[in-house]
Structure formats: structure tokens, C-alpha cells
Amino acid sequence: MKQITISTEYVTLGQFLKLANLIQTGGEAKNYLLNHQVKINGEIENRRGRKIYAGMLVEIGEHVFKIVNE
């Protein structure tokens, strides 16, 4: 499990994808979500604006990321 640290109350799913180095720009988020299954706390999610808070788990394929505060 990899930890992703945020310095704000939350990040959007699109911002998370950039923080996790899965995409280079925010514009790529929509296409990435069309081609990859993303789960947040075990539920499939495809909205790039979905808010992700510290303590949440994001699963993409076999990769699991835990969001933590700075």
C-alpha cells in the first residue's frame, strides 16, 4: 500500500491521479477513468470531481493508495 499525502482537507479524484503520477495533466483524468476501474473505499468511482479525504483508500488494479494528511 502506497501513501499519498495531501495538505488540504480533500483532493478531487482528478487531482489524486496527478499526485499518484498516474496522469500528467488534469485533462487526462476523464480518459483515464474511462479505461481503468477505480474504487474508493471499495466502491467503483468514475467521477473525476469526487472528493477524497484523508483515511480513504483508492484502488486501481492491484495498486492500493491510502490518503493521509500532512
Buried (B, 14 or more C-beta within 10 A) or exposed (E): EEEBEBEEEBBBBBBBBBBBEBBEEEEBBEEBBEEEEBBBEEEEBEBBEBBBEBEBBBBBEEEEBBBEEE
